[in-house]
């Protein structure tokens, strides 16, 4: 876990983001997006929720596409100056936890180091 400071405010993009469990089927739409040099795919989860997923999440075997790991596209809404704890990174985003226990993704470009001299 790494302490990070939010340098630019971020507002969550979706009210009901896509979430899948490892092994659940995914439907890929064929839409792709390159964001900050990373490839994202538009997918539909078994519950009908849609959203962007990292291109290394789908697993294909026997013609079936499934989630290769658990994934949630939940984003954090944070203000500039907020402190967060970075948990993991993928595709230009970091999964973060706030001091009050909220968790979700923040864009790496919105995060900076904690200035220890302040």
N, C-alpha and C positions, 0 to 999 in steps of 0.2 A: 504494500500500500504506500502510495506516494501522495504527500500533501501538495495540492495545486491551488492556485488562485484563479478565479474566473476573471479574465481580462476584458471580455466583451459579453454583455448580457445575451442570454439565449432563451428563447421561448419554444416549448415543445411544439412540434409540427402537427401531431395527430392526437385526437381525443381517444381513439381506440386502436392503438398500434398493433401490428401483427405480433403474435407470440406463438411459438411452436416448441414441442418437446422432441427430443431425439427420437428418430424412427417414425414420427408422424408424416403422413403424405403431404407433399407440397405440389401446388400447381404453378408452373412458371408461365408467365404471359408472353415471354419473348422480349419484353421491354428491358433495356439496359441503360444504365446511367454511369458516367464516369464523374466522380466527385473527388476533388483534391487528389487526383491520380489513382483512385481506387474504383474498382468495378462493382456496381450494385445491380441486383436483379429484382424485378417486380414479381412478387409471389402472392399466392392466396393460400391461407391456412385452412385446415379442415372445418373450422368454425365460421369461415367466410370472411374473416378479416384479411385485408390486403395491405401490402407495404413493401418497402425496399428491404432486401436482405443482402448480407455480404456474399460475394460470389463463391466463397469457399464453404458456405453452409449446406447447399444441396448435395445429396449423395444419390447417385444413380446406380441401380442394380436391377437387372432383369426387366428393364424398361420402366421401372417404378422410381419416381423421384421422392426422396424422403429427406427430413432434416438430419444432418450429420451430428448435431448436438442441440442442446436446449438453446433457444434464442428468444429474446424479447427486444422489440424496437422502442421500448419506453424511453423517452427523452426527459431530461430535467429542465425545468424552467428556473433559471438562476439570474441574479443580478451581478453586474460587474463588481468585483471586490469580494464576493463570496468565497469562502474556503471550502474545498471539497477534498475527499480522499479518493484518489484514482485506484481502481481495483484491477482493471484489465483494459487492453487496447485492441482495436481491430479497425482496419479500413478508415483511418483518420478520425476515429472516435474513441473516447475513453469512458468506460463504465465508472460512474462516480457515486459516492455516498456523501450526503450533507451531514452536518453536525446533528440535525434533528431527525436523521434516519431515512430521509428520502433517497431513492436510488434511481439511476437512469443514465442514459448516454449524453455526453457533451462533446461537441466538435473539438478536436485537438487544437485547432486554430483559435479557439476561444479560451484556452487555458495557458497559464504561465506558471513559473516557479513562485514559491512563497518567498517574499523578501524577508529574510531573517533579521536584517538590520533595522527594520521598521518598528 
